[in-house]
Amino acid sequence: MSRHTTYRIGGPARYYIQADTLPSLTRVTEALRAWGVPWVALGKGSNLLVSDEGFDGAVITLGRGFSACCYNEDVATFSVGSACRLSHVVREAFSHGRAGFEFAVGTPGTVGGALRMNAGTSREYIGSRVCTVTTLRPGTGLRRYNASDIEWGYRETSLPYDEIVLECELSTNEGNREEIRMRMERSLSRRRTTQPLALPSCGSVFRNPERESVGRLIENVGLKGASCGGAQISELHANFIVNRGGARAVEVLALIHAVQNAVADRYGIELVPEVRFLGFPQ
């Protein structure tokens, strides 16, 4: 799985399956249910830490048949497949002079993954752009949610994990192309100067507590720049743990626990990981 996560960390999965069409995805999930094999749907692995032992189950990824991004001019919305990169939606919106996605410029991963974690900033998030979401529940079939059917929280949604996100419809705003470009450039510049984009990571590790900055808390307990093997708490942004080369999942996990313990001891705050874990003991 080190080849399928942005962390470049993780042991082997029992099965790795790419489904390019809905019929093939349906057949695969039905077979896995019949065999009793656990499964997880994965995008680009940008918010995931896989254990060094791997995952004794099936990893399902969606292929080209789920990567469309079509603009409907009549209603000013995009119909987007789950496997489409979020960065592609940002570029398409800009090309049509539509606003609303500037916050997501430079965000790695797929639209499906972004929906799962309600990706965004402290002020803007993808859930505010959603009109509908279509999923597949293995053994049941397709389900269609309106945005109001879904609870959109901070780095989480109420979409069931036993359903696979297939596509969504996203709303846009009318915009001025030059103003959109300027907002995109400001957002991208901010990412480049505040985040360690040159090294493999999972993105932000912890959710920010209410009215607090995790980065500031980690700095204050003296752990910014701390290392464990090939893993290091970034010297640029303390809420990132980077892979400096050959890092193992157990080393990343050791730093996560060290941060949680130190912040809890000093501030009484229980930090909640934003990163998802796969293949670790429950």
Summary of the structure (lengths in Angstrom):
residues: 282
radius of gyration: 19.2
end to end distance: 19.1
largest distance: 55.7
contacts: 925
relative contact order: 0.15
helix: 31%
strand: 28%
